[in-house]
Amino acid sequence: MLNLRIISLLVLPGMFIVGGCGVHDPDNYNRQGVFLDSQGRIDESINEFKEALKIEPYNREAHYNLAVAYHKKELFKEAIEEYKTVLGLYPNDPETLYNLGAIYTRNNMQDAAIFAWEKAVELKPDFAEAHYILGFTYAQKKQFDKAIREYNKVLEKKPDDALTHNNLGVAYMEKGSLDEAIDELKKSIKINPAMAMTHKNLEFTYRKKGLEDEANDELKLYEELIKKGSKTN
């Protein structure tokens, strides 16, 4: 299963202040909530963000941070409501759209997730995380041309990302573009020779191309890596 990264909380500029003068300033509650979240005290951070919103109901940062806290606790209904509030206040927020898409895909709402991520990369064309998950989701839907386009967008910013080269290679292989698949899988292995699944994917691609000797070499490497991994676990 793909592990989606939640885009982090927002910290307002300025010194972190606890207590004393300015305690009724929503920014102070917001900073305190961010601090508590960083300590793993998410329930307490939620209370702080809510206090900020009692003072200033349209505080975008507090709504966003509350959404992220709910997201971390897998309170998806509440998180979606807060993310939508943020988008109502600031429609062109790519990080909010990314996180909203992450919740949608966790709840098997792939089309809604794709819509959110497409908007995110429209607003922020170099948003590698959003391009990557779009590629992954398009591949799951067997829309391999779209997946290839998105993975290439990731590699424009992160050319040494072994996992993206692997996934791009698989997308080419599924499309039947075997030479391109082999090239991408070899790039992945050059960057990270210890990633066993890439050797397995390359083995499978070689077999589809009728290159049995090369396929057997990759199978051997795959089995060695798997054996090595089982001994260290």
Residue, then its C-alpha position, 0 to 999 in steps of 0.5 A: m500500500l502506498n504511504l501518502r505523506i501529509i503536508s506539514l503544519l503551518v507555523l506563523p512567523g515570529m517568536f513562540i510565546v506561551g502564557g503572559c501577554g498576548v494569550h488571547d491572540p489566535d496566533n499564540y494558540n496556533r503556535q502552541g498547537v504546532f508545538l504540541d503536535s510536534q511532541g505527538r500530543i495531537d489531542e492537546s494540539i487540536n484543543e489549541f487550534k480550536e481555541a484559536l478559531k474561537i477568537e478568529p473563526y476565519n484563521r486559515e492557518a488554524h483551520y489548516n493545522l486542525a485539518v492536519a491533526y484530524h488527518k493524523k488521527e484518521l478522523f477523515k470526515e472532520a479533516i475533510e471539513e477543515y480542508k474544505t474550509v481552508l479552500g473556501l478561504y484560500p482556493n489556490d492552496p496546493e498543499t491543502l488540495y494534496n492532503l484532501g486528495a490523500i484522504y479521498t484515496r484512503n476512502n476509495m474516492q479515486d476520481a475525487a483524489i485525482f481532481a484534487w491532485e490535478k488542481a494542485v499541480e496546476l497551481k504548483p507545477d513542480f509539486a513532485e509529491a503530487h505528480y508522483i501520486l497522480g502517476f501511481t493512481y493513473a497506473q492503478k487505473k491502467q491509464f499508463d500514458k498519463a502515469i508516464r507523463e506524471y512520473n516524468k514530471v517527478l524526474e524533472k525535479k528528482p532525477d535520482d529517485a530510484l522508486t520513480h524510475n522503477n514505477l516509470g519502467v513498470a508503466y512502460m512495460e505495461k504499455g508494451s514499450l519494453d526498451e523504454a521499460i528496460d532503460e528506466l529499470k536499469k536507471s533505478i538499479k544504478i541508483n539503488p542496486a539493493m531495491a529487490m523489486t526492481h530486479k524482479n520487474l526487470e526480470f519480468t520485462y526481459r522475459k517479455k522481450g525473450l531475453e531469457d539469460e538476462a532475465n535469469d541473471e536478474l532473478k538470481l540477483y532478486e533472490e539474493l537480495i530477498k534472502k539477505g533481507s530475510k536474514t536481517n529482519 
